Amino acid sequence: MNITEILKAVFLGIVEGITEWLPISSTGHMLLVDEFLQLEMSDAFKEMFFVVIQLGAILAVVSVFFKRMIPFEINNGMKIKKDTFSLWVKVVIACIPGAVVTLLFDDFIESRLHTPVVIALTLIIYGVAFIVIENMAKNKTPKTNQLEMISYKEALLIGLFQVLSIIPGTSRSGSTIIGALIIGVSRVAAAEFTFFLAVPVMFGLSALKLLDFGFSFSTDEIIVLLVGCVTAFAVSLGVVKFLMSYIKKKDFKLFGIYRIVLGALVLIYFLGLQKII
């Protein structure tokens, strides 16, 4: 096994662990990094890797929120935690729009829109959206301040916003957080709902990609995938805790500015400097 490929997998795991939970698009960053630091693997493996590596990040969230995510408690017999069970029903409702759109259009999106220019434009557009929405919400009091207070209707609306994330560069967490803020959900509740929502979504997408790829991995492919997932898991543990601490005191405008700057740099490179080089 080439040590260089392992180091690339570590770097991609770090990028995934940071960008999966911050509203700056993990898929967008992974595709952009691949333009400059390509894994020496087949295109089919890389397509699968960029999705399945997110399992490491998902497991980190499950680890951090384990007690809140489990809908049962064992105390003199097994009991259902009604609020948690209800929350998972809302998560399932929120997943439905994205699942339908992904099944219908995923192949088309991957073949036509997974390009640096599309990623750059969506980074910029949603960066501007974050700044505008935060400015609009500056003097407003959220209607829904706690995760458990999110209604079934709000869950469905957030799920509809999540559909936007099928376009690379949008950000799954970014689209759901923007949707939640628009309908009056607090930043903390929006972020926490995003964490819950990511669990079935990413497990489902990963399962589909693994089935498409098949399970005939080479030893090198197994090593690269495991290294990427473990790295993403370790980095995500810190990022999730950082984000929850950050948004209790500050808004999302900094992430909006970052998206705009990164998107502009990508456009300059791929539409200008790359031609010169």
N, C-alpha and C positions, 0 to 999 in steps of 0.2 A: 504493500500500500504506500503510495506516494505521500510523504509527510506534508507536502504542499497542499494536497487536496483536503487533508484533515484540518490544516490551518484555515483554509477557505471555509470549511464547514463551521469551524468555531466562529469565524468572523460573521458569517451569515446568521448563525445562531444568536450572536450578540445583537445584530441589526434587528432580527425578528423579535427578540425579547424586549427590546426598547420600543420598537414601533408598533407592535401589536396592540398595546394598551393606550399609548398616547395617540390622540386623534390626528395622526400625520400619515397614515397609510402604510401598513407593513408590506402589502403586496407591491405597492408602488416602489418602495425603497428596495425590496428584494430584486425586482426586475431591473431597476436602475443600477444596483450594485453588480448584477450579472452582466451588464454592458461593459464593465471595466474589469471585473474579477470573475471570470467564468469558470465554473466547475468543469473539469474535463470528463464529463459524463454525457450520456445520451440525452437528446432533447426530451424523450419520454420520461426519463428519470428526473430531470430537472423540473419538468412541469409538475410531477407528483411531489417532489421534494419541497417546492415552494409552498405547497399547501399542507403537507403532512408535518413539516417542521413546526407548524403552529400548534400541534398537539402538546409540545413541550410547554408552550406558553399557557395553554388551556389548563394543563395539569397544575401549573403554578397557581392559577386562580382558584382551582378546586381546593388546593392545599390551604390557601389563605382564608377562603370563605367556607371551609368544610362544614363547620357546625351550623352555619346559616343555610347551607345548601341542602343538607340532609332533611327530608320531610318526615322523618320518624325519630322518636326518642324512646330509649329503653329505660323505663323507670317503673319498676313493679309491673312489667309487661310492656309490649310494644304499643306505642300510641302515635297517632298521626298528628303532626304539628299543622294545624289547619291553615295558618297564615302562610307557612312555607309551601304547603301543598297547593294552595290557591295561587301563590306566586309562580310555581312551575306551570300551572295551567295557563297563566297569562303569558309565560315565556313561550309555550307551545303555540299559542294564538299568534304571538308576534313573529314566530318562525315561519308561519304558513306562506305569507306573501313572498318572502325571499326564496323559500324552497321551490315554489312553483316557477318563479322567474328563472332561477338557476337551472332547473331541469330543462326548461324550454330554450334558454338562450346562452347557456354557459359556453358551448362549443363556438358559437358565433362570436361572442365577446372575446374569447381567447384568441381566435384567429384574426380578428379585425381591430380590436381596440387595445391589445397589450403592446402598446408602442410608447416610446419615450415622450413623444409630443402629447399624446392623450393624457398620460400620467401627469406631465407638467401642467397642462391646462386644468385638470381636475384639482391638482394641488392648489393652484392659484384661486380657482373659483370658490372652493370650499374654505380656503383661507380667508378670503374676503367675507364669505358668509359668516364665519365665526366672529369676525370683528363687528360686522353689522348687527348680528343677533345679540351679541353681548352688550353692545351700546343700547339697543332697544330695550333690553331686559334690565338695564342698570338701575332704574328706579321702580321696578316692578317686584312685587312679592310673589314667589312661586305658589301655585295652588297646591302642589303636591311636594311635600318636603321629605317624605320617607319612602324607602323602597316598597314597603308593604302597602303603602297608600295608593300606589299606581293602580288605576282602574283597568277593567278589561278593555274598555274603549281606548284608553291611553296606550295600552299595550299593543293593540292592533295598529294604531296610528304610528307608533314607534317602529313597528314591524314594516309598515309601508315605507317609511323613510329608509329602513335598512336595505330595501331593494336597490337604492341608489349605489350601494357599495359594490355591486357587481361590476361596476366600471372601475378599472384599476386606477389608483391614485386618489380615490374618494375617501377610503378608510371606513371600515365597518363600525368602529367605535365612533368615528367622526360623524357619520351620517345618523347614527342612532342618537348620539348626544345632541346634535343640532335639532333633530326632530323633537326630542324630549324637551329641550329648552323652549322651542317654539310653542309647544302646547302647555307650558307652565310647570314643568317638572324641575325641581332643583338640580343643581350641578351634581351634588353628591348622589342623590337618588338616580339621576340619569346615568352616571358612571357605574353605579352598582348594578343597575338593570342591564347595562351593556355587558358586564362581566357574566351575569347569569345567562344572558341571551347567547353569548359566544360559545358556551359549553355544547349545547346540542348542535348548533350550526357548524362548528368546526369539527366535531366528531363525525357529523354526517358528511361534510365535504371531504374529510380525510378518508372515510370509508369508501366513498365513490371513487376518489383518485386511486386508492390502493386496488380496488376492484378493476379499474380500467388498466392499471399498470400490470396487474397480476402479482403473484407472490414468488416469482422466480428471480430473487435478488442475488447478485454476485456478492462475494465477501466484502469487496470494496464498497459497494453500494450500501450494504448494511451498516458498515462502519461509519460512512459519511452521514447517513440518515440518523443514526443513534447519537453521534457527536453533535449534530445540529440541534436535535431535540433536547438533549441534556443541557446544552449551553443555553438554549432559549428558555428552558425551565428555570435555570439558576438566575439568569438575568431578569426574567419576568417577576420573580419573587420580590426583588428590590424595586422594580419599576411600579408594580401595582401599589405597594405601600407608599412610594413617593407620590404617585398621582392622587391617592386618597387624601394624603396630608396636604398636598399642594392646593387642591380645589376647595378645601375648607376655608382657605384664606384668599385665594386669587381666582380670576376667571380664565377663560380659554383663549384670550386674545393673543397671548404670546405664541401659542401654537399656530394661530392664524397667520401671524407675521412670519413665522418660520416656514410655513407652507408656501407663502407668496414668494419669499426670497429663494427657496429651493426650486420652486417651479420656474421662476425667471431664469435662474442659472442653468437649469436643464434645457430650457428653450434656446438660450443663447448658445449653449454648446452644440446641441443637435441641429439647430437651424443656421448657425453661423460659423463658429470656430471649427466644427468638425469638417466643414467643407474646405476650410483653409488648410487644416492639418492634412 
